[in-house]
Amino acid sequence: MKKVHYAWLICAGATLLMFCTSGLGSTAFGVYLPYLVSQKGLANAQISQIVFIRSLFGVIGMLFVNDLIRRFDIRRVVAASVLVTAFAFAVFSMAESFPGYCVAAALAGTSYGIGGMVPASILISRWFNEHRGLALGIVMASTGVSTFIASPIITLLVENLSLESAFLMEGAFVVVCGVVIWILVRSEPECLHIQPLGTEKVSASETYAHHTADRSLLLVMMFGWLLLGAAVNNLHSHLSVLYQSVGFTSAQISAVVSVFGISLAIGKCCCGQLTDKIGVFWACTVLFISSAVGVAICCLARNTGYAVACAGVVMVGFGVAVGSVATSTYAVESATAEDYPRIVSRFQTVQTLGGLVFATVPGYLADRTGDYIFSYVLMLLLVVVSALILQGGYLVIRKKDRQVAVGTKAA
């Protein structure tokens, strides 16, 4: 029987990392928001401020993550980030007021910034020369799986025990995950005296661009990620309160969030597979269309029922996978191997920054309009405009890279 390459254990460790820091600490956290409103008396604007603070500290963490990895080694950085996530849930459980929740959100954001997509993407790029899209899809899918698994469990714990107990038990679970991640993850193949998966077929240099894209093109791409981040980082965060604001029950909201989570997981796996099979451009085109249609259905939440809501979040979940998996795949084809960590960090940082800039808008509008419908209309526009910018910029970058490749061979 053929021996399983250790790269797949790295994939498992990175998946568990994202499950905790990005999934439980961010994507799946939306299920708590209606309870913070109904049980703790927080206003919609305060809910959005909590999301804003988490995004802010996520951006700050991403600004320093490459320096931390160079100084302390990626294995130590990701293990520490998971422990910070666990501590954030402990603080959430002890908080009695809005400032306390803000402190916890800052910790959760920090853990996501230093232990989220950037180190996970770097780990996959170091360990996979082949099947990289699939591996990235599996890793990023963990955030959707966390939502699907955690939402009904959290709802059950809150309604049968307490909000505080749910936070505390989730923190304890994250500590256990941190131990498993420390056992599985190794910083690079050389630590085990082996080569990345697929080295015999594809060298590491062949999986990256022939040259790093021009500064002007990278700035265009970063603007596109900024706009997309404003949408995708707030779509999932406000799904629960969107449907609460139009009269859905707690059980229906939990089901809608769970459906979104499993769809997100499937979308991320499919994005990785599609990228490997049909290329970045067409894979992202499929996901952008799905996300736009899904968000449009969410905009009709006031006039549609439970079944239509589920259909909408299926398309949203499948589509917004582009906001996580594609940052890495776009970066791979926009930068050389040496520049990849810097470029992927920039793409993911500005995407999180977009979420930060828009984070307080939905709650502010909801307090004035009575629901989140208009916010979702704005997010639909952001998805469409960002898709045009990113896809157009990508085509220009690939065209110039092919020209460089032809010139290099001719020389």
C-alpha positions in Angstrom: 0.0 0.0 0.0 1.3 3.4 -0.9 2.4 5.5 2.1 0.5 8.7 2.8 2.7 11.7 2.4 3.1 13.8 5.5 1.9 16.8 3.6 -1.7 15.5 4.2 -1.1 15.5 8.0 0.0 19.1 7.6 -3.2 19.7 5.7 -5.1 18.1 8.6 -3.3 20.3 11.1 -3.9 23.5 9.1 -7.6 22.5 8.7 -8.0 22.2 12.4 -6.2 25.5 12.9 -8.6 27.3 10.6 -11.5 25.4 12.2 -10.6 27.1 15.5 -9.2 30.5 14.7 -11.3 31.4 11.6 -14.2 29.1 12.1 -15.2 29.0 15.7 -13.6 32.4 16.4 -15.1 34.2 13.5 -17.5 32.6 11.0 -19.4 30.4 13.4 -19.5 33.2 16.0 -22.5 34.7 14.3 -24.8 32.3 16.1 -24.1 34.0 19.4 -25.1 37.5 18.2 -28.9 37.1 18.6 -28.4 35.9 22.2 -26.1 38.9 22.9 -29.1 41.1 21.8 -31.9 39.2 23.5 -30.1 38.0 26.7 -27.5 40.7 27.2 -29.4 43.7 25.9 -26.8 44.8 23.3 -28.0 47.1 20.5 -27.5 46.2 16.9 -24.9 48.9 16.6 -22.9 47.3 19.5 -23.1 43.9 17.8 -21.6 45.5 14.7 -18.9 47.2 16.8 -17.9 43.8 18.2 -17.5 42.5 14.7 -15.6 45.7 13.9 -13.2 45.2 16.8 -12.6 41.6 15.9 -11.8 42.6 12.3 -9.5 45.5 13.4 -7.4 43.2 15.5 -7.4 40.6 12.8 -5.8 43.2 10.5 -3.3 44.2 13.1 -2.4 40.5 13.6 -1.9 40.1 9.8 0.4 43.1 9.7 2.8 41.3 12.0 2.3 37.6 11.2 5.1 37.3 8.6 7.6 38.9 11.1 6.4 36.6 13.8 6.8 33.5 11.6 10.3 34.5 10.6 11.3 35.1 14.3 9.5 32.4 16.1 8.8 29.7 13.5 5.4 29.0 12.0 4.6 26.0 14.2 5.0 28.0 17.4 3.0 30.9 16.0 0.0 28.8 15.0 -0.1 26.9 18.3 0.0 30.2 20.2 -2.8 31.6 18.1 -5.1 28.7 19.0 -4.4 29.3 22.7 -5.3 32.9 22.2 -8.6 31.8 20.7 -9.4 29.6 23.7 -8.6 32.6 26.0 -10.9 34.8 24.0 -13.8 32.4 24.6 -12.9 32.3 28.3 -13.2 36.1 28.4 -16.5 36.0 26.5 -17.8 33.7 29.2 -16.8 36.0 32.0 -17.8 39.3 30.3 -20.8 41.1 31.9 -20.9 44.2 29.8 -20.2 45.6 26.3 -16.6 46.5 27.1 -15.8 43.0 28.2 -17.2 41.6 24.9 -15.0 44.1 23.1 -11.9 42.8 24.9 -12.8 39.2 24.0 -13.4 40.2 20.4 -10.0 41.8 20.2 -8.4 38.6 21.4 -10.4 36.6 18.9 -9.4 38.9 16.1 -5.7 38.8 17.1 -5.8 35.0 17.0 -7.4 35.0 13.6 -4.8 37.5 12.3 -1.8 35.5 13.4 -3.2 32.0 13.1 -5.6 32.2 10.2 -5.4 32.3 6.4 -1.9 33.6 6.1 0.0 30.9 8.0 -2.3 28.2 6.7 -1.7 29.3 3.1 2.1 29.4 3.8 2.0 25.9 5.2 0.2 24.6 2.2 2.5 26.3 -0.2 5.6 24.9 1.5 4.2 21.3 1.7 2.3 21.0 -1.6 3.7 21.3 -5.1 0.9 19.1 -6.4 -2.8 19.1 -5.4 -2.3 22.6 -3.8 -5.8 23.8 -4.8 -7.4 20.7 -3.3 -5.4 21.1 -0.1 -6.3 24.8 0.2 -9.9 24.0 -0.4 -9.9 21.4 2.4 -8.2 23.8 4.8 -10.5 26.7 4.1 -13.6 24.5 4.1 -13.1 24.0 7.8 -14.6 27.4 8.6 -17.8 26.3 6.9 -17.7 23.0 8.6 -17.3 24.7 12.0 -20.4 26.8 11.4 -22.4 23.7 10.4 -21.3 21.7 13.4 -21.1 24.4 16.0 -24.3 26.3 15.3 -26.8 23.7 16.5 -24.5 22.7 19.4 -24.1 26.3 20.6 -27.9 26.9 20.3 -28.5 23.7 22.4 -26.0 24.7 25.0 -27.2 28.3 25.3 -30.9 27.4 25.6 -30.4 24.4 27.9 -27.4 25.7 30.0 -26.4 29.3 29.5 -24.6 31.6 27.2 -21.6 31.7 29.6 -21.4 27.8 29.6 -21.4 27.7 25.9 -18.5 30.1 25.6 -16.5 28.2 28.3 -17.1 24.8 26.8 -16.1 26.0 23.4 -12.9 27.5 24.8 -12.0 24.1 26.4 -12.5 22.3 23.1 -10.2 24.8 21.4 -7.4 24.0 24.0 -7.6 20.3 23.0 -7.4 21.2 19.4 -4.3 23.3 20.1 -2.5 20.3 21.5 -3.4 18.2 18.4 -2.2 21.0 16.1 1.2 21.2 17.9 1.6 17.4 17.5 0.7 17.4 13.7 2.3 20.6 12.3 5.9 20.9 11.2 7.1 24.1 9.7 8.5 22.8 6.5 9.4 19.5 4.8 13.1 19.8 5.7 12.1 19.4 9.4 11.4 15.7 8.5 14.1 15.4 5.8 11.5 15.0 3.0 10.4 16.8 -0.1 7.0 18.6 -0.7 4.2 16.5 -2.1 4.6 16.3 -5.9 8.2 17.4 -6.1 9.0 14.5 -8.5 6.4 15.9 -11.0 6.4 19.7 -10.4 9.2 21.8 -8.9 8.3 24.5 -6.4 9.3 27.3 -8.8 6.9 26.0 -11.5 3.9 26.5 -9.2 4.3 30.3 -8.9 4.4 33.2 -11.4 7.5 33.8 -13.5 7.6 37.3 -12.1 5.8 39.3 -9.4 3.1 41.6 -10.9 3.7 45.3 -11.2 2.9 47.5 -8.2 0.0 49.2 -10.0 -1.7 45.9 -10.8 -1.2 44.6 -7.3 -2.8 47.8 -6.0 -5.8 47.2 -8.3 -6.1 43.7 -7.0 -5.8 44.9 -3.4 -8.7 47.4 -4.0 -10.8 44.5 -5.3 -10.0 42.4 -2.2 -10.9 45.4 0.0 -14.3 45.6 -1.6 -14.9 41.9 -1.5 -13.8 41.7 2.1 -16.3 44.4 3.0 -19.0 42.0 1.8 -17.9 38.5 2.6 -16.6 39.2 6.1 -20.0 40.7 7.0 -22.4 38.5 5.1 -21.8 35.5 7.4 -21.5 37.6 10.5 -24.9 39.1 10.1 -27.0 36.3 8.7 -28.4 35.3 12.1 -29.5 38.9 12.9 -30.8 39.4 9.4 -33.3 36.6 9.8 -33.9 37.5 13.4 -34.9 41.0 12.3 -37.5 39.7 9.9 -39.1 37.3 12.4 -37.4 33.9 12.1 -37.4 31.7 15.2 -34.2 30.7 17.0 -34.5 27.1 15.6 -34.9 28.5 12.1 -32.0 30.9 12.5 -29.8 28.1 13.7 -30.8 25.9 10.8 -30.1 28.7 8.3 -26.6 29.3 9.7 -25.9 25.6 9.7 -27.0 25.3 6.1 -24.7 28.3 5.2 -21.8 26.6 7.0 -22.0 23.3 5.1 -22.5 25.1 1.8 -19.4 27.2 2.6 -17.4 24.1 3.3 -18.6 22.5 0.0 -17.8 25.7 -1.9 -14.3 25.9 -0.6 -13.5 22.3 -1.5 -15.1 22.8 -4.9 -13.1 26.0 -5.4 -9.9 24.2 -4.8 -10.8 21.3 -7.1 -12.2 23.6 -9.8 -9.0 25.7 -9.6 -6.9 22.6 -10.2 -9.2 21.4 -13.1 -10.3 24.5 -15.0 -8.1 27.3 -13.7 -8.4 30.2 -11.3 -10.4 32.5 -13.6 -13.3 30.1 -14.4 -13.5 28.6 -10.9 -13.8 32.1 -9.4 -16.4 33.1 -12.1 -18.6 30.3 -11.0 -18.3 31.3 -7.3 -18.8 35.0 -7.9 -22.1 34.3 -9.8 -23.3 32.0 -7.0 -22.5 34.6 -4.3 -24.2 37.4 -6.2 -27.4 35.4 -6.7 -27.4 34.2 -3.1 -27.0 37.7 -1.7 -29.8 38.9 -3.9 -32.1 36.3 -2.4 -31.0 37.4 1.1 -32.1 40.9 0.1 -35.6 39.5 -0.3 -35.6 38.1 3.3 -38.6 40.3 4.4 -40.8 38.8 1.7 -39.6 35.1 1.5 -40.0 32.2 3.8 -37.7 29.7 5.4 -37.2 27.4 2.4 -36.2 30.3 0.2 -33.8 31.6 2.9 -32.1 28.2 3.0 -31.8 28.3 -0.8 -30.3 31.7 -0.6 -27.7 30.9 2.0 -26.7 27.7 0.1 -25.7 29.9 -2.8 -24.1 32.6 -0.6 -22.1 29.9 1.3 -20.9 28.2 -1.9 -20.0 31.5 -3.5 -18.2 33.4 -0.8 -15.7 30.6 -0.7 -14.0 32.7 -3.3 -13.2 35.2 -0.5 -10.8 32.8 1.2 -9.5 30.2 -1.2 -8.9 32.6 -4.0 -6.7 35.0 -2.1 -4.1 32.2 -2.1 -4.6 31.1 -5.6 -4.6 34.6 -7.0 -1.4 35.3 -5.0 0.3 32.2 -6.4 -0.2 33.4 -9.9 0.7 37.0 -9.1 4.0 36.4 -7.4 7.2 34.4 -7.5 8.0 31.9 -4.7 10.1 34.4 -2.9 7.4 37.1 -2.9 4.4 34.8 -2.3 4.3 35.2 1.5 4.3 38.9 1.2 1.7 39.1 -1.5 -0.7 36.6 0.0 -0.4 38.5 3.3 -1.3 41.8 1.6 -4.3 40.3 -0.2 -5.7 38.7 3.0 -4.9 41.8 5.1 -6.8 44.2 2.8 -9.6 41.7 2.6 -9.9 41.7 6.4 -9.5 45.5 6.4 -12.5 45.7 4.0 -14.6 43.8 6.6 -13.3 46.1 9.2 -14.3 49.3 7.3 -17.9 48.0 6.7 -18.4 46.1 10.0 -20.3 48.9 11.8 -22.5 49.8 8.9 -25.1 46.9 9.1 -25.9 47.5 12.8 -26.0 51.3 12.3 -28.5 50.9 9.4 -30.5 48.2 11.2 -31.1 50.5 14.2 -32.6 53.1 11.8 -34.5 50.9 9.4 -35.5 48.0 11.6 -33.8 45.2 9.7 -30.6 44.4 7.7 -32.1 44.3 4.2 -30.5 47.6 3.0 -27.1 46.4 4.3 -27.4 43.3 2.2 -28.3 45.4 -0.9 -25.0 47.3 -0.4 -23.1 44.0 0.1 -24.5 42.7 -3.2 -23.2 45.8 -5.0 -19.8 45.2 -3.4 -19.7 41.6 -4.5 -20.5 42.5 -8.1 -18.0 45.4 -8.4 -15.2 43.5 -6.7 -15.7 40.5 -9.0 -15.3 42.7 -12.1 -12.1 44.3 -10.6 -10.5 41.0 -9.5 -11.3 39.0 -12.6 -10.2 41.8 -14.9 -7.0 42.4 -12.9 -6.2 38.7 -12.9 -6.5 38.4 -16.7 -4.0 41.4 -17.2 -1.6 39.8 -14.7 -1.6 36.4 -16.3 -1.2 38.0 -19.8 1.9 39.9 -18.7 3.3 36.8 -16.9 3.0 34.7 -20.0 4.8 37.4 -22.0 7.7 37.3 -19.4 7.8 33.5 -19.6 8.0 33.6 -23.5 10.7 36.3 -23.3 12.7 34.3 -20.8 12.6 31.1 -22.9 13.6 33.1 -26.1 16.6 34.6 -24.2 
